[in-house]
Amino acid sequence: MANNETEADLTGATPRRRPKPDVLEVGGRKLKPATLMMGHGYDPALSEGSLKPPIFLTSTFVFESAAAGKRHFEGVTGKRPGGAEGLVYSRFNGPDQEILEDRLSVWEDAEDALTFSSGMSAIATLLLSLVKPGDVIVHSAPLYAATETLIGRILGRFGVTWLDFPAGATPEEINAVIDRAKRQGRVALIYLESPANPTNALVDIQAVAAARDTHFAGVEDRPPVVIDNTFLGPLWQQPLRHGADLVLYSLTKYAGGHSDLVAGGVVGSKAAINPIRAMRNTIGTITDPHSAWMLLRSLETLELRMSRAGENAAKVCAFFRDHPKIDSVGYLGFLEEGSRQADIYRRHCLGAGSTFSLFLKGGERESFAFLDALKIAKLAVSLGGTETLASHPAAMTHLSVPDERKAALGITDSLVRISVGVEDPDDLIADFDQALAQV
Ligand SMILES: *Cc1c(COP(=O)(O)O)cnc(C)c1O
């Protein structure tokens, strides 16, 4: 890298290379995320003029001086909050990861963000930073299966217990569960996932935040409201605006968007993020530079991809709704007017997403016949990619869920999960139409 442009830091103690200040507004107009994804957080002059950030494959970074090294370690170890001002060692941070974190936080106007090696490592790091033996985790149900395992079985081994409420719970039900949890132990956090998979039931984030505020008024370490926003974020639901403190992502899904990487993220206030960063520094669950770079590529088209996928899903769901072999479609665009779910949707959501449930007439035989006949849509779990995927939760992602619980969640043999991609919508409809003809 040429031209070691150094800039004295505010204390004058340690000089440090920093990107030039970004253009965040033009003519008094605050720039939109779609615009900022092309350059925010990156100064080409620091990398030989390269338009795109290089992938920084290095395990460690050279300090400008011993004093600079000391100062950076004060940041890394948490002696000074807010993380390192400079680059130290690739378990803590790196240029690709820092640019990615700057850009990820833009979508929700978050103060800070962290990225991780997977969605689950983001969730695990967050939980480890917040819980101690004797604590209770209050959560919405159902959760992503690995998250349920982590909370129920793994943290359970360390003396952490949990209490849950159904995703669509009323404020009264949410209040009652928090009340019980407080009597059981210190409430470490309130963990949500909305919409729930595969039911698509929405959680009332505003009601949860209000219940937390009432129950913990004047308490110093109020439990944060944390939400896994993988299914609708960051385009169609922005929970920080509705009272959540931390928002979690499997960036493997819509953010990555090309089904070619695994990564996770957390966004929120600096104060809420700091303990999670300290835990990530300790255990090393940060994204690798290559995946971080791939995600920078992906975020440039996030809005284009999600918008197109959302439009496609609306057309495809309209086709399914009128088809004689389809019993019903669990799609957020079809919520019953005047229902509580429709009210939550109106307050929280900016779009209905592109992942939905299809209930065929019949059972496993009909579902499998439909899935096996698909020619464009691929038979695979996961979601949020450019390509359309279809799967059978009862036989795949939720196979190990006990039968009673499956029944309670509405995971029947006639349920097919679909994540619509960015293909031509009429081609997709032609594919679904011919596949239904084989049922
Ligand atoms: C996929 C997913 C996860 C886990 O993310 P990975 O990147 O696979 O570790 C967590 N929550 C939800 C809602 C998901 O869909």
The ligand as a Gaussian input file, in Angstrom:
#p B3LYP/6-31G(d) Opt

LIG

0 1
 C      -30.238000     -20.007000       9.356000
 C      -30.755000     -19.387000      10.575000
 C      -29.957000     -19.290000      11.737000
 C      -28.567000     -19.898000      11.822000
 O      -27.670000     -19.266000      10.957000
 P      -26.368000     -19.991000      10.357000
 O      -25.780000     -18.916000       9.507000
 O      -26.824000     -21.205000       9.612000
 O      -25.504000     -20.355000      11.525000
 C      -30.496000     -18.654000      12.832000
 N      -31.746000     -18.137000      12.818000
 C      -32.535000     -18.222000      11.724000
 C      -33.904000     -17.639000      11.780000
 C      -32.081000     -18.844000      10.574000
 O      -32.887000     -18.946000       9.505000

